[in-house]
């Protein structure tokens, strides 16, 4: 089991971890050290156990906030996935039906007959005017 030396709040610690976990331990130690450094800057030198407790609580608070946001995002994502699945399974909408007005044949025939009569009357009027 590898042993890793970490520094937190200006103090060194030898910590054992599983093989291959050294990187994760170093990363966690850096985060804890950042919180301990903030505490030391604000309060000054404090007992080791109190410093570690306070730094751990500060990290836990941040982690809880991130978990809440993650849960909220997961809930929104599940909602959107359900909506997407509902849309995928929904029947296709009826095609849009567009109605074009059609003039009935008997009306067009009547209009053609009226037009023919109007032309005949116009020719008769033209014949009387010119003659």
PyMOL commands that set and color helices and strands:
alter all, ss='L'
color gray80, all
select helices_A, chain A and resi 22-43+48-89+105-130
alter helices_A, ss='H'
color red, helices_A
select strands_A, chain A and resi 3-8+11-16
alter strands_A, ss='S'
color yellow, strands_A
deselect
rebuild
show_as cartoon
